[in-house]
Amino acid sequence: MGGFASLGVNLPLLVVFVINFIILFFLLRIFLYKPVLKMLDERSKRTKEAMELAEVTKLEFEQAKVEVQKQIDKGRQEAQSVIAQAMQVGERLREESRQEATKQAQVIIDRTRTELQAERDKIVEDLRREFVNISIMAAEKVIKETLDKEKHRKLIEETLQESVVLKKN
């Protein structure tokens, strides 16, 4: 023990300091170190949970973003489909209108042709009768003899029929 005294160390005091240090160490460990470790562990746990929650939130955000993009794309496709259908309907209606107008025009043309043909036939028949009457009157005056009007009319009509047949050939 002489060696510690020569160094200026009082051994009983050193033992008291060491015992005090060990007691202080255990007290600090029990009352300070464990609560601080527990608090740090809880804080670390909360930080880890917050990071996991942030990661989950980020994944949910990415999924929501993808879903929103899908909805937008679907909306665009539906809009394009609606536009295409509207254009087809418009084209079909335009074509139907054109066909209806063509039909109506053809009906008008056919009716007009029929009316014109009937009018032409009537005019030709009137002219033929007038020509027959004029021919009869002219023949009566020329020969100064009255033929039976019915025979004369028949004779002129036959002549006209022959001339019409000749004109057609």
Secondary structure, DSSP 4 states (H G I P E B T S, - for coil): -HHHHHTT--HHHHHHHHHHHHHHHHHHIIIIIHHHHHHHHHHHHHHHHHHHHHHHHHHHHHHHHHHHHHHHHHHHHHHHHHHHHHHHHHHHHHHHHHHHHHHHHHHHHHHHHHHHHHHHHHHHHHHHHHHHHHHHHHHHHHHTSPPPHHHHHHHHHHHHHHHHHHHH-
